[in-house]
Structure formats: C-alpha cells, structure tokens
Amino acid sequence: MKILKMMVICLVVIGLLGMATQSFAQDPAKKLGRGLANVLTGWVELPKNIYDTSVEQNFLAGITMGLAKGVGMTIVRTGAGVYETVTFPFPIPEDYKPVLEPEFVFSE
C-alpha cells in the first residue's frame, strides 16, 4: 500500500513539474552570448532582408528596398551586438534585457 502511495505522489510531482513553464531569466552570460551572436551574424541581415522583401513584394523591391533595409539592419544588429558584448557585466538595460528585438537574426 505504501508503494502505491509513493508511486502516486511521484506521478503527481512529475506531472506538476512537467506543466511548469520555463522562464528565461536574463543574466550577464546570456547577454554576452547574445552580443557575440549578433556581432558574428549581423551580416546575415543583408541577404535576409533582400529575400524577405522579395517574397513580400517583388524581386525589384527586394534588390532595392530590401538591400537598403539589409544594410541598415546589418549596422544596427552588429552595433547592438558590440554594445551588449562590451556592457555584459552591467544590468543595462534593466535586468539585462535585449537592446534589439528580435534578440537574434533568425528569431521571429
């Protein structure tokens, strides 16, 4: 009888833990990783914006407006990555929140 009670309690605890949502706390290590990732992958904004604009509108818009947006976002994402890499030990902005949304080039 005790074994049955222990099994039920274990199943309930496992079920409760499985239903808990994960929280993604921001900390200096995550900020440093995010910064380095954005420094290294900032250039991906260029082809990504050309492609996205071509799909949303047309090819001509992709190679003109998409190119311009891609160049701008490459500078912004790389700059944000440098900023977050340099300031990773400090909680700036509050609680190490990302400077740029989405956090990474391929996040939606």
ZAVEX-165061 format. One record per residue: residue number from 1; residue in three letters; x, z negated, y of N, C-alpha, C in turn. Coordinates in pm, whole numbers, plus 32768, in hexadecimal, padded with zeros to 4 digits. Each point is the difference from the previous one (the first is absolute). Layout:
// residues N
{n=NUM	res=ala	npx=X	npz=Z	npy=Y	capx=X	capz=Z	capy=Y	cpx=X	cpz=Z	cpy=Y}
...
// end
This chain:
// residues 108
{n=1	res=met	npx=8052	npz=8000	npy=7F89	capx=7FAE	capz=8000	capy=8077	cpx=8057	cpz=8000	cpy=807F}
{n=2	res=lys	npx=8070	npz=7FB4	npy=7FFB	capx=8059	capz=7FFA	capy=8072	cpx=8041	cpz=8088	cpy=8019}
{n=3	res=ile	npx=801E	npz=8047	npy=7F95	capx=803F	capz=8083	capy=800D	cpx=7FA0	cpz=8061	cpy=8046}
{n=4	res=leu	npx=7F81	npz=7FF9	npy=7FDD	capx=7F9C	capz=8056	capy=803D	cpx=7FF4	cpz=7FE4	cpy=8095}
{n=5	res=lys	npx=7FFE	npz=7F80	npy=8026	capx=7FF8	capz=7FDB	capy=808E	cpx=807B	cpz=8032	cpy=804B}
{n=6	res=met	npx=8076	npz=7FF0	npy=7FC5	capx=807B	capz=802D	capy=8040	cpx=8000	cpz=8098	cpy=8011}
{n=7	res=met	npx=7FCC	npz=8047	npy=7F9D	capx=7FFA	capz=8092	capy=8009	cpx=7FA1	cpz=802B	cpy=806F}
{n=8	res=val	npx=7F8D	npz=7FBD	npy=800C	capx=7F9F	capz=8020	capy=8069	cpx=803D	cpz=7FE4	cpy=8089}
{n=9	res=ile	npx=8041	npz=7F8D	npy=800F	capx=8040	capz=7FDE	capy=8080	cpx=806B	cpz=8068	cpy=8023}
{n=10	res=cys	npx=8052	npz=8026	npy=7F9F	capx=8068	capz=8065	capy=8018	cpx=7FC4	cpz=8085	cpy=802A}
{n=11	res=leu	npx=7F94	npz=802A	npy=7FBD	capx=7FBF	capz=807E	capy=8024	cpx=7FC5	cpz=7FFB	cpy=808D}
{n=12	res=val	npx=7FC6	npz=7F8E	npy=8024	capx=7FC7	capz=7FF1	capy=8086	cpx=806F	cpz=8007	cpy=8069}
{n=13	res=val	npx=806E	npz=7FBA	npy=7FE8	capx=8070	capz=8001	capy=805F	cpx=803A	cpz=808D	cpy=800D}
{n=14	res=ile	npx=8014	npz=8043	npy=7F90	capx=8035	capz=8089	capy=8003	cpx=7F9F	cpz=805D	cpy=8049}
{n=15	res=gly	npx=7F7F	npz=7FEF	npy=7FE9	capx=7F9D	capz=8051	capy=8046	cpx=8001	cpz=7FE9	cpy=8096}
{n=16	res=leu	npx=800C	npz=7F82	npy=802A	capx=8005	capz=7FE1	capy=808F	cpx=807E	cpz=8038	cpy=8040}
{n=17	res=leu	npx=8070	npz=7FF6	npy=7FBC	capx=807C	capz=8037	capy=8036	cpx=7FFB	cpz=8097	cpy=8009}
{n=18	res=gly	npx=7FBD	npz=803F	npy=7FA2	capx=7FF2	capz=8090	capy=8001	cpx=7FA8	cpz=8033	cpy=8071}
{n=19	res=met	npx=7FA2	npz=7FAD	npy=802C	capx=7FA5	capz=8028	capy=806B	cpx=803B	cpz=7FE5	cpy=808B}
{n=20	res=ala	npx=8067	npz=7FB2	npy=8008	capx=803B	capz=7FDF	capy=8082	cpx=803C	cpz=807E	cpy=803D}
{n=21	res=thr	npx=7FEC	npz=8010	npy=8080	capx=8039	capz=8074	capy=8044	cpx=8090	cpz=7FE2	cpy=8027}
{n=22	res=gln	npx=804E	npz=8067	npy=7FFE	capx=808B	capz=7FF0	capy=8027	cpx=8009	cpz=8001	cpy=8098}
{n=23	res=ser	npx=8053	npz=7FAA	npy=8035	capx=8018	capz=8004	capy=8090	cpx=808F	cpz=802E	cpy=8015}
{n=24	res=phe	npx=800F	npz=805D	npy=8059	capx=8084	capz=8037	capy=801B	cpx=8035	cpz=7FC0	cpy=807E}
{n=25	res=ala	npx=8040	npz=7F90	npy=7FEE	capx=8037	capz=7FB7	capy=8072	cpx=8075	cpz=804E	cpy=803A}
{n=26	res=gln	npx=800A	npz=7FFF	npy=8083	capx=806E	capz=8040	capy=8044	cpx=8070	cpz=7F9B	cpy=800F}
{n=27	res=asp	npx=8078	npz=8029	npy=7FE4	capx=8074	capz=7FA8	capy=800E	cpx=8078	cpz=8055	cpy=802B}
{n=28	res=pro	npx=8071	npz=7FBF	npy=8020	capx=8074	capz=804D	capy=802F	cpx=8030	cpz=806A	cpy=7F9C}
{n=29	res=ala	npx=7FFD	npz=7FE2	npy=7F7F	capx=802F	capz=8060	capy=7F9C	cpx=7FA7	cpz=807C	cpy=7FFE}
{n=30	res=lys	npx=7F7D	npz=7FEB	npy=8009	capx=7FA4	capz=8073	capy=8001	cpx=8015	cpz=8052	cpy=807F}
{n=31	res=lys	npx=8017	npz=7FBC	npy=8071	capx=8017	capz=8045	capy=807E	cpx=8080	cpz=8053	cpy=7FF9}
{n=32	res=leu	npx=8069	npz=7FC7	npy=7FC6	capx=807E	capz=804A	capy=7FF0	cpx=7FED	cpz=8079	cpy=7FA5}
{n=33	res=gly	npx=7FBB	npz=7FEE	npy=7F91	capx=7FE6	capz=806F	capy=7FA5	cpx=7FAF	cpz=806E	cpy=8041}
{n=34	res=arg	npx=7F9A	npz=7FD8	npy=804B	capx=7FAC	capz=8061	capy=8047	cpx=8053	cpz=804B	cpy=8067}
{n=35	res=gly	npx=8056	npz=7FB7	npy=8048	capx=8054	capz=803F	capy=8065	cpx=8061	cpz=8064	cpy=7FC4}
{n=36	res=leu	npx=8044	npz=7FD9	npy=7F95	capx=805E	capz=805B	capy=7FBE	cpx=7FB9	cpz=807A	cpy=7FC6}
{n=37	res=ala	npx=7F8C	npz=7FEA	npy=7FC6	capx=7FB3	capz=8070	capy=7FC7	cpx=7FD9	cpz=8062	cpy=806E}
{n=38	res=asn	npx=7FD7	npz=7FCE	npy=8074	capx=7FD8	capz=8059	capy=806C	cpx=8077	cpz=8047	cpy=803F}
{n=39	res=val	npx=8074	npz=7FBF	npy=8004	capx=8079	capz=8043	capy=8032	cpx=8025	cpz=8073	cpy=7FA1}
{n=40	res=leu	npx=7FFC	npz=7FE6	npy=7F7E	capx=802A	capz=8064	capy=7F9E	cpx=7F9A	cpz=8070	cpy=7FEA}
{n=41	res=thr	npx=7F7F	npz=7FE2	npy=8014	capx=7F99	capz=8066	capy=7FE4	cpx=7FB8	cpz=8031	cpy=807D}
{n=42	res=gly	npx=8030	npz=7FDB	npy=8075	capx=7FBF	capz=802B	capy=807C	cpx=7FF8	cpz=8097	cpy=800D}
{n=43	res=trp	npx=8065	npz=8047	npy=7FCD	capx=8004	capz=8091	capy=8009	cpx=7F8F	cpz=8043	cpy=7FB2}
{n=44	res=val	npx=7FC4	npz=7FB8	npy=7FA2	capx=7F95	capz=8039	capy=7FAD	cpx=7F82	cpz=8018	cpy=8055}
{n=45	res=glu	npx=7FF8	npz=7FBE	npy=8073	capx=7F8D	capz=8018	capy=8059	cpx=7FF7	cpz=8092	cpy=802B}
{n=46	res=leu	npx=8070	npz=8044	npy=800C	capx=8000	capz=808B	capy=802E	cpx=7FB5	cpz=805C	cpy=7F9F}
{n=47	res=pro	npx=802B	npz=800E	npy=7F83	capx=7FB5	capz=8057	capy=7FA6	cpx=7F74	cpz=7FCB	cpy=7FE0}
{n=48	res=lys	npx=7FF0	npz=7F7C	npy=7FFE	capx=7F7C	capz=7FC6	capy=7FE3	cpx=7F9A	cpz=8029	cpy=806B}
{n=49	res=asn	npx=8026	npz=7FF8	npy=807F	capx=7FA4	capz=8023	capy=806B	cpx=7FE6	cpz=8096	cpy=8007}
{n=50	res=ile	npx=8065	npz=8051	npy=7FE1	capx=7FE8	capz=8091	capy=7FF9	cpx=7F9B	cpz=801F	cpy=7F92}
{n=51	res=tyr	npx=8014	npz=7FC6	npy=7F8C	capx=7FA5	capz=8017	capy=7F90	cpx=7F73	cpz=7FCD	cpy=801F}
{n=52	res=asp	npx=7FF6	npz=7F83	npy=802F	capx=7F7D	capz=7FC6	capy=801C	cpx=7FB3	cpz=8051	cpy=8067}
{n=53	res=thr	npx=8043	npz=802B	npy=806A	capx=7FBD	capz=804F	capy=8068	cpx=7FD8	cpz=8089	cpy=7FCA}
{n=54	res=ser	npx=8053	npz=803B	npy=7FAC	capx=7FDD	capz=8082	capy=7FC4	cpx=7F85	cpz=7FF5	cpy=7FA7}
{n=55	res=val	npx=7FF6	npz=7F93	npy=7FB5	capx=7F8D	capz=7FED	capy=7FA7	cpx=7F82	cpz=7FE3	cpy=8051}
{n=56	res=glu	npx=800C	npz=7FAB	npy=8066	capx=7F8C	capz=7FDA	capy=8050	cpx=7FCE	cpz=8072	cpy=8059}
{n=57	res=gln	npx=805C	npz=804F	npy=8036	capx=7FD7	capz=806A	capy=805E	cpx=8024	cpz=8089	cpy=7FC6}
{n=58	res=asn	npx=8077	npz=8031	npy=801D	capx=802E	capz=807F	capy=7FC9	cpx=8098	cpz=8007	cpy=8007}
{n=59	res=phe	npx=8037	npz=806A	npy=7FC8	capx=8091	capz=800D	capy=7FF7	cpx=8043	cpz=8004	cpy=808A}
{n=60	res=leu	npx=7FC6	npz=804A	npy=805C	capx=803A	capz=800B	capy=8086	cpx=8003	cpz=7F78	cpy=8046}
{n=61	res=ala	npx=7F94	npz=7FB5	npy=7FF4	capx=7FFE	capz=7F79	capy=8039	cpx=8068	cpz=7FA8	cpy=7FBC}
{n=62	res=gly	npx=8015	npz=8014	npy=7F80	capx=8062	capz=7FB0	capy=7FB6	cpx=808D	cpz=8016	cpy=8030}
{n=63	res=ile	npx=8024	npz=8080	npy=801A	capx=808A	capz=801A	capy=8029	cpx=8016	cpz=7FEA	cpy=8096}
{n=64	res=thr	npx=7F96	npz=7FEA	npy=804C	capx=8011	capz=7FE3	capy=808F	cpx=7FE1	cpz=7F6D	cpy=801D}
{n=65	res=met	npx=7F81	npz=7FDD	npy=7FFA	capx=7FD8	capz=7F75	capy=801D	cpx=8035	cpz=7F9F	cpy=7F98}
{n=66	res=gly	npx=7FFE	npz=8028	npy=7F82	capx=8034	capz=7FAA	capy=7F95	cpx=8095	cpz=7FE7	cpy=8010}
{n=67	res=leu	npx=8049	npz=8069	npy=8029	capx=808F	capz=7FF1	capy=8018	cpx=801A	cpz=7F9F	cpy=8073}
{n=68	res=ala	npx=7FB7	npz=8011	npy=806D	capx=8011	capz=7FA8	capy=8074	cpx=7FDE	cpz=7F6F	cpy=7FDC}
{n=69	res=lys	npx=7F90	npz=7FED	npy=7FBA	capx=7FD9	capz=7F7A	capy=7FD8	cpx=8066	cpz=7FC5	cpy=7F9E}
{n=70	res=gly	npx=8033	npz=8052	npy=7FA6	capx=8063	capz=7FD3	capy=7F9F	cpx=8082	cpz=7FD4	cpy=8042}
{n=71	res=val	npx=802E	npz=804B	npy=8064	capx=8079	capz=7FDA	capy=8048	cpx=7FEA	cpz=7F7A	cpy=8046}
{n=72	res=gly	npx=7F8E	npz=7FF3	npy=8042	capx=7FE1	capz=7F83	capy=8046	cpx=7FF7	cpz=7F89	cpy=7FA1}
{n=73	res=met	npx=7FBA	npz=8013	npy=7F91	capx=7FF0	capz=7F91	capy=7FA1	cpx=8082	cpz=7FE0	cpy=7FB7}
{n=74	res=thr	npx=8058	npz=8064	npy=7FEF	capx=8083	capz=7FE4	capy=7FC5	cpx=804E	cpz=7FA1	cpy=8059}
{n=75	res=ile	npx=7FFD	npz=801B	npy=8081	capx=8046	capz=7FAA	capy=8060	cpx=7FC1	cpz=7F75	cpy=8002}
{n=76	res=val	npx=7F7C	npz=7FFA	npy=8003	capx=7FBA	capz=7F7F	capy=8004	cpx=801A	cpz=7FAF	cpy=7F82}
{n=77	res=arg	npx=7FF0	npz=803C	npy=7F8A	capx=8011	capz=7FB7	capy=7F82	cpx=8091	cpz=7FD2	cpy=7FEE}
{n=78	res=thr	npx=805F	npz=8056	npy=801E	capx=808C	capz=7FD9	capy=7FF3	cpx=8022	cpz=7F92	cpy=8064}
{n=79	res=gly	npx=7FCE	npz=800C	npy=807A	capx=8017	capz=7F99	capy=8065	cpx=7FC3	cpz=7F7B	cpy=7FD8}
{n=80	res=ala	npx=7F87	npz=8003	npy=7FCA	capx=7FC0	capz=7F85	capy=7FD1	cpx=8050	cpz=7FC3	cpy=7F8D}
{n=81	res=gly	npx=8037	npz=8055	npy=7FA9	capx=8052	capz=7FD0	capy=7F93	cpx=8080	cpz=7FBC	cpy=8030}
{n=82	res=val	npx=803F	npz=803C	npy=8064	capx=8079	capz=7FC3	capy=8039	cpx=7FDD	cpz=7F7A	cpy=803F}
{n=83	res=tyr	npx=7F92	npz=7FFC	npy=804C	capx=7FD5	capz=7F84	capy=8041	cpx=7FE5	cpz=7F92	cpy=7F99}
{n=84	res=glu	npx=7FB7	npz=8022	npy=7F96	capx=7FE0	capz=7F9B	capy=7F9B	cpx=807B	cpz=7FD5	cpy=7FB0}
{n=85	res=thr	npx=805D	npz=805B	npy=7FEC	capx=807B	capz=7FDC	capy=7FB9	cpx=8055	cpz=7FA0	cpy=8054}
{n=86	res=val	npx=8009	npz=801A	npy=8081	capx=8052	capz=7FAC	capy=8058	cpx=7FBF	cpz=7F77	cpy=8016}
{n=87	res=thr	npx=7F7C	npz=7FFD	npy=800B	capx=7FBB	capz=7F82	capy=8021	cpx=7FC5	cpz=7FBA	cpy=7F87}
{n=88	res=phe	npx=8028	npz=8026	npy=7F85	capx=7FC0	capz=7FC6	capy=7F8A	cpx=8009	cpz=7F68	cpy=7FF7}
{n=89	res=pro	npx=8067	npz=7FBC	npy=8034	capx=8002	capz=7F6E	capy=7FF1	cpx=7F9B	cpz=7FB8	cpy=805B}
{n=90	res=phe	npx=7FCA	npz=8046	npy=8061	capx=7FA8	capz=7FC1	capy=8063	cpx=7F6F	cpz=8029	cpy=7FE8}
{n=91	res=pro	npx=7FA1	npz=7FA3	npy=8010	capx=7F71	capz=8021	capy=7FEB	cpx=7FC2	cpz=8049	cpy=8076}
{n=92	res=ile	npx=8039	npz=8075	npy=801F	capx=7FCF	capz=8053	capy=806F	cpx=7FD2	cpz=8084	cpy=7FC3}
{n=93	res=pro	npx=7F88	npz=802D	npy=8010	capx=7F8B	capz=7FBB	capy=8033	cpx=7FDB	cpz=7F89	cpy=7FA7}
{n=94	res=glu	npx=7F9E	npz=7FB8	npy=802B	capx=7FD8	capz=7F84	capy=7FBE	cpx=7FF0	cpz=8012	cpy=7F69}
{n=95	res=asp	npx=8039	npz=7FA5	npy=7FB5	capx=7FF7	capz=7FFE	capy=7F6D	cpx=803A	cpz=807C	cpy=7FBE}
{n=96	res=tyr	npx=8063	npz=803F	npy=803E	capx=8046	capz=8073	capy=7FC7	cpx=7FA4	cpz=8076	cpy=7FE3}
{n=97	res=lys	npx=7F96	npz=800F	npy=804C	capx=7FA2	capz=806F	capy=7FEA	cpx=8044	cpz=8085	cpy=8021}
{n=98	res=pro	npx=7FD4	npz=806D	npy=7FC3	capx=803F	capz=8081	capy=8019	cpx=7FEC	cpz=802F	cpy=8090}
{n=99	res=val	npx=8064	npz=8044	npy=8034	capx=7FF9	capz=8037	capy=8087	cpx=7FAE	cpz=8080	cpy=8000}
{n=100	res=leu	npx=8001	npz=8047	npy=7F92	capx=7FC2	capz=8083	capy=7FF5	cpx=7F9D	cpz=8001	cpy=7F8D}
{n=101	res=glu	npx=7F8D	npz=803B	npy=8014	capx=7F9D	capz=8011	capy=7F95	cpx=7FEF	cpz=8095	cpy=7FE6}
{n=102	res=pro	npx=8001	npz=802D	npy=7F87	capx=8018	capz=7FB7	capy=7F84	cpx=8092	cpz=7FD3	cpy=7FF7}
{n=103	res=glu	npx=8017	npz=7F9A	npy=7FAE	capx=8086	capz=7FC5	capy=7FF4	cpx=8069	cpz=8064	cpy=7FD2}
{n=104	res=phe	npx=7FDC	npz=8057	npy=7FA4	capx=805E	capz=805F	capy=7FC5	cpx=7FCA	cpz=808D	cpy=8013}
{n=105	res=val	npx=8057	npz=8062	npy=7FF7	capx=7FDC	capz=808B	capy=801C	cpx=7F91	cpz=8034	cpy=7FA4}
{n=106	res=phe	npx=7FFC	npz=7FD5	npy=7F82	capx=7F9A	capz=8034	capy=7FA5	cpx=7F89	cpz=7FA2	cpy=7FEE}
{n=107	res=ser	npx=7FF9	npz=7F93	npy=804D	capx=7F8C	capz=7FA7	capy=7FF7	cpx=7F8C	cpz=803E	cpy=804C}
{n=108	res=glu	npx=7F89	npz=7FE4	npy=7FD1	capx=7F89	capz=8032	capy=8045	cpx=7FBA	cpz=7F91	cpy=8048}
// end
